[in-house]
Protein backbone atom coordinates (compact mmCIF):
# COMPACT_ATOMS: atom_id res chain seq x y z
CA UNK A 1 0.00 0.00 0.00
CA UNK A 2 1.24 3.48 -0.83
CA UNK A 3 2.04 6.04 1.83
CA UNK A 4 -0.28 8.99 1.99
CA UNK A 5 0.72 12.34 0.56
CA UNK A 6 0.74 13.78 4.07
CA UNK A 7 3.21 11.13 5.23
CA UNK A 8 5.39 11.86 2.19
CA UNK A 9 5.39 15.58 3.05
CA UNK A 10 6.36 14.79 6.65
CA UNK A 11 9.12 12.44 5.50
CA UNK A 12 10.48 15.12 3.15
CA UNK A 13 10.76 17.57 6.03
CA UNK A 14 12.41 14.90 8.18
CA UNK A 15 15.13 14.67 5.54
CA UNK A 16 16.29 18.12 6.67
CA UNK A 17 16.95 16.96 10.25
CA UNK A 18 20.49 17.64 11.42
CA UNK A 19 20.48 15.00 14.16
CA UNK A 20 18.83 11.57 14.41
CA UNK A 21 15.82 11.21 16.70
CA UNK A 22 16.44 9.50 20.07
CA UNK A 23 16.57 5.72 19.68
CA UNK A 24 15.86 4.21 23.10
CA UNK A 25 12.38 4.19 24.60
CA UNK A 26 13.73 6.01 27.65
CA UNK A 27 15.30 8.82 25.57
CA UNK A 28 12.18 9.15 23.43
CA UNK A 29 9.94 9.28 26.49
CA UNK A 30 12.16 11.89 28.17
CA UNK A 31 12.06 14.02 25.02
CA UNK A 32 8.28 13.74 24.76
CA UNK A 33 7.80 14.64 28.43
CA UNK A 34 10.10 17.65 27.98
CA UNK A 35 8.20 18.83 24.90
CA UNK A 36 4.75 18.35 26.44
CA UNK A 37 5.92 19.72 29.81
CA UNK A 38 4.46 16.89 31.93
CA UNK A 39 4.22 13.13 32.25
CA UNK A 40 0.43 13.45 32.35
CA UNK A 41 0.31 15.15 28.93
CA UNK A 42 2.68 12.55 27.47
CA UNK A 43 0.50 9.76 28.87
CA UNK A 44 -2.62 11.28 27.28
CA UNK A 45 -0.95 11.64 23.88
CA UNK A 46 0.28 8.03 23.98
CA UNK A 47 -2.89 6.54 25.49
CA UNK A 48 -1.10 5.01 28.48
CA UNK A 49 -1.03 5.71 32.22
CA UNK A 50 1.05 8.47 33.75
CA UNK A 51 2.77 5.88 35.93
CA UNK A 52 3.89 3.94 32.84
CA UNK A 53 5.43 7.12 31.41
CA UNK A 54 7.25 7.71 34.70
CA UNK A 55 8.63 4.15 34.60
CA UNK A 56 10.04 4.64 31.10
CA UNK A 57 11.58 7.99 32.09
CA UNK A 58 13.21 6.38 35.14
CA UNK A 59 14.51 3.49 33.02
CA UNK A 60 12.51 0.82 34.88
CA UNK A 61 10.71 -0.13 31.67
CA UNK A 62 12.85 -0.46 28.55
CA UNK A 63 11.01 -2.31 25.79
CA UNK A 64 7.56 -1.01 24.87
CA UNK A 65 5.03 -3.20 23.08
CA UNK A 66 5.11 -2.80 19.32
CA UNK A 67 2.01 -0.58 19.17
CA UNK A 68 3.33 1.74 21.90
CA UNK A 69 6.78 1.81 20.28
CA UNK A 70 5.16 2.96 17.02
CA UNK A 71 3.03 5.64 18.72
CA UNK A 72 6.02 6.88 20.74
CA UNK A 73 8.25 7.17 17.68
CA UNK A 74 5.50 8.95 15.68
CA UNK A 75 4.92 11.50 18.45
CA UNK A 76 8.65 12.17 18.86
CA UNK A 77 9.11 12.52 15.06
CA UNK A 78 6.24 15.02 14.93
CA UNK A 79 7.98 17.25 17.45
CA UNK A 80 11.65 16.66 16.60
CA UNK A 81 13.67 19.74 15.52
CA UNK A 82 10.75 22.09 14.88
CA UNK A 83 12.99 24.99 13.83
CA UNK A 84 14.85 22.85 11.28
CA UNK A 85 11.50 21.60 9.96
CA UNK A 86 10.15 25.16 9.72
CA UNK A 87 13.26 26.39 7.85
CA UNK A 88 13.02 23.52 5.35
CA UNK A 89 9.31 24.19 4.79
CA UNK A 90 9.91 27.93 4.31
CA UNK A 91 12.74 27.32 1.85
CA UNK A 92 10.62 24.90 -0.21
CA UNK A 93 7.64 27.27 -0.15
CA UNK A 94 9.57 30.41 -1.10
CA UNK A 95 12.60 29.51 -3.25
CA UNK A 96 13.28 25.82 -3.94
CA UNK A 97 9.93 24.11 -4.47
CA UNK A 98 9.85 20.33 -4.27
CA UNK A 99 10.22 17.24 -6.43
CA UNK A 100 7.30 14.83 -6.76
CA UNK A 101 7.96 11.27 -7.81
CA UNK A 102 4.87 9.13 -8.27
CA UNK A 103 3.42 6.08 -9.93
CA UNK A 104 -0.30 6.61 -10.34
CA UNK A 105 -3.16 6.51 -12.80
CA UNK A 106 -3.54 9.70 -14.82
CA UNK A 107 -6.47 10.45 -17.08
CA UNK A 108 -7.30 13.58 -19.04
CA UNK A 109 -10.21 15.64 -20.25
CA UNK A 110 -9.58 18.45 -22.66
CA UNK A 111 -11.68 21.58 -23.06
CA UNK A 112 -12.70 20.56 -26.59
CA UNK A 113 -14.58 17.56 -25.17
CA UNK A 114 -12.15 14.82 -26.18
CA UNK A 115 -10.89 12.40 -23.57
CA UNK A 116 -7.86 10.22 -23.10
CA UNK A 117 -8.26 6.99 -21.13
CA UNK A 118 -6.49 6.89 -17.81
CA UNK A 119 -3.30 4.85 -17.56
CA UNK A 120 -0.56 4.19 -15.03
CA UNK A 121 2.41 6.53 -15.41
CA UNK A 122 5.70 7.01 -13.58
CA UNK A 123 6.34 10.73 -13.22
CA UNK A 124 9.11 12.66 -11.52
CA UNK A 125 8.56 16.39 -11.71
CA UNK A 126 9.87 19.49 -9.95
CA UNK A 127 7.07 21.71 -8.71
CA UNK A 128 7.71 25.42 -8.09
CA UNK A 129 7.46 27.01 -4.63
CA UNK A 130 3.79 28.00 -4.89
CA UNK A 131 2.79 24.32 -5.13
CA UNK A 132 5.01 23.41 -2.17
CA UNK A 133 3.42 26.23 -0.18
CA UNK A 134 -0.09 25.10 -1.16
CA UNK A 135 0.64 21.50 -0.10
CA UNK A 136 2.26 22.41 3.23
CA UNK A 137 -0.46 24.95 4.06
CA UNK A 138 -3.23 22.46 3.27
CA UNK A 139 -1.48 19.78 5.36
CA UNK A 140 -1.17 22.16 8.35
CA UNK A 141 -4.85 23.07 8.07
CA UNK A 142 -5.84 19.41 8.29
CA UNK A 143 -6.62 18.77 4.63
CA UNK A 144 -7.56 15.22 3.76
CA UNK A 145 -5.76 12.94 1.36
CA UNK A 146 -8.21 13.75 -1.44
CA UNK A 147 -7.54 17.50 -1.17
CA UNK A 148 -3.76 16.96 -1.13
CA UNK A 149 -4.09 14.76 -4.23
CA UNK A 150 -6.10 17.49 -5.98
CA UNK A 151 -3.39 20.09 -5.27
CA UNK A 152 -0.70 17.69 -6.50
CA UNK A 153 -2.71 16.85 -9.62
CA UNK A 154 -3.11 20.57 -10.38
CA UNK A 155 0.63 21.11 -9.95
CA UNK A 156 1.53 18.13 -12.14
CA UNK A 157 -1.05 19.23 -14.73
CA UNK A 158 0.51 22.68 -14.94
CA UNK A 159 4.18 21.72 -14.89
CA UNK A 160 4.30 18.27 -16.53
CA UNK A 161 1.31 17.94 -18.83
CA UNK A 162 0.87 21.60 -19.83
CA UNK A 163 4.60 22.49 -19.69
CA UNK A 164 4.10 25.40 -17.29
CA UNK A 165 0.93 26.38 -19.15
CA UNK A 166 2.73 26.84 -22.48
CA UNK A 167 0.67 24.13 -24.24
CA UNK A 168 -2.46 21.97 -23.87
CA UNK A 169 -4.48 24.82 -22.35
CA UNK A 170 -7.63 23.61 -20.58
CA UNK A 171 -6.34 20.06 -20.12
CA UNK A 172 -7.85 18.61 -16.92
CA UNK A 173 -5.88 15.91 -15.13
CA UNK A 174 -7.27 13.12 -12.94
CA UNK A 175 -4.84 11.61 -10.41
CA UNK A 176 -6.03 8.27 -8.93
CA UNK A 177 -4.87 4.77 -7.91
CA UNK A 178 -1.62 6.00 -6.36
CA UNK A 179 0.85 3.11 -6.10
CA UNK A 180 3.90 5.07 -4.98
CA UNK A 181 4.46 8.62 -3.87
CA UNK A 182 7.65 10.35 -2.76
CA UNK A 183 8.42 14.00 -2.15
CA UNK A 184 11.88 15.51 -1.87
CA UNK A 185 12.83 19.03 -0.94
Secondary structure, 3 states (H helix, E strand, C coil): CCCCHHHHHHHHHHCCCCCCCCCCHHHHHHHHHHHHCCHHHHHHHHCCCHHHHHHHHHCCCCCCCHHHHHHHHHHHHHHCCHHHHHHHHHHHHHHHCEEEEEEEEEEEECCCCCEEEEEEEEEEEEECHHHHHHHHHHHHCCCCHHHHHHHHHHHHHHHHHCCCCCCCCCCEEEEEEEEEEEEEC
